[in-house]
Amino acid sequence: MALNLALISTGFIPHQAIARIVKRNGSQLYSIYGRNPDLVKQFESPYGFPTLSMDLADLLSDPNVDVVYIVLPRDRTH
């Protein structure tokens, strides 16, 4: 079963993770959230996210989102 995946991050790590996630389990890229509109838009073309979000509450309340992947560098999680 393919799941709609939303990402929270527009940094370097998502570029590395996106292909692996989609290839491994068949999930579909659905939405990406970031605070910088220019960085969020950079993910639209190469990855084909159908929705982009600058509002975290909207992303988290979207009924089409099945999984949210929070991508933070390790130094920000301690």
C-alpha positions as CSV (number, residue, x, y, z in Angstrom):
1,M,0.0,0.0,0.0
2,A,1.5,3.3,-1.0
3,L,1.4,6.1,1.6
4,N,1.3,9.8,1.0
5,L,4.5,11.2,2.5
6,A,5.0,14.7,3.8
7,L,8.4,16.0,4.7
8,I,9.3,18.7,7.2
9,S,12.6,20.1,6.0
10,T,14.2,21.8,3.0
11,G,17.8,21.1,3.8
12,F,20.4,18.7,2.5
13,I,19.2,15.6,4.2
14,P,15.8,15.3,2.4
15,H,17.6,15.2,-1.0
16,Q,19.4,12.1,0.2
17,A,16.4,10.5,1.8
18,I,13.6,11.1,-0.8
19,A,14.8,8.6,-3.4
20,R,15.5,5.9,-0.9
21,I,12.1,6.2,0.9
22,V,10.1,6.2,-2.3
23,K,12.1,3.4,-3.9
24,R,12.0,1.2,-0.8
25,N,8.4,1.2,0.2
26,G,6.5,2.7,-2.7
27,S,5.4,5.8,-0.8
28,Q,4.4,8.8,-2.8
29,L,5.7,12.3,-2.3
30,Y,2.8,14.4,-1.3
31,S,3.9,17.6,0.5
32,I,6.9,19.4,1.9
33,Y,7.0,22.0,4.6
34,G,9.5,24.7,5.1
35,R,9.7,28.2,6.4
36,N,11.5,29.6,3.4
37,P,9.2,29.7,0.3
38,D,12.1,29.7,-2.1
39,L,13.6,26.6,-0.6
40,V,10.2,24.9,-0.5
41,K,9.6,25.7,-4.2
42,Q,13.0,24.1,-5.1
43,F,11.6,20.7,-4.1
44,E,8.5,21.1,-6.4
45,S,10.1,20.5,-9.8
46,P,12.7,17.7,-9.3
47,Y,10.5,15.6,-6.9
48,G,7.0,16.4,-8.0
49,F,5.4,17.2,-4.7
50,P,1.8,18.0,-5.6
51,T,1.4,20.3,-2.6
52,L,3.8,22.7,-0.9
53,S,3.3,24.2,2.5
54,M,4.6,27.1,4.6
55,D,2.1,26.5,7.3
56,L,2.8,23.6,9.6
57,A,-0.7,23.3,11.0
58,D,-2.1,23.0,7.5
59,L,0.3,20.2,6.6
60,L,-0.4,18.3,9.8
61,S,-4.1,18.6,9.4
62,D,-4.2,17.6,5.7
63,P,-6.3,14.4,5.6
64,N,-4.3,13.2,2.6
65,V,-1.1,13.0,4.5
66,D,-0.4,9.4,5.8
67,V,3.1,9.8,7.1
68,V,5.1,12.8,8.2
69,Y,8.9,12.5,8.0
70,I,10.6,15.1,10.2
71,V,14.1,15.5,8.8
72,L,16.4,17.3,11.3
73,P,20.2,17.1,11.6
74,R,21.4,15.3,14.7
75,D,22.8,18.4,16.2
76,R,19.3,19.9,16.4
77,T,17.7,16.9,18.1
78,H,19.8,16.8,21.3
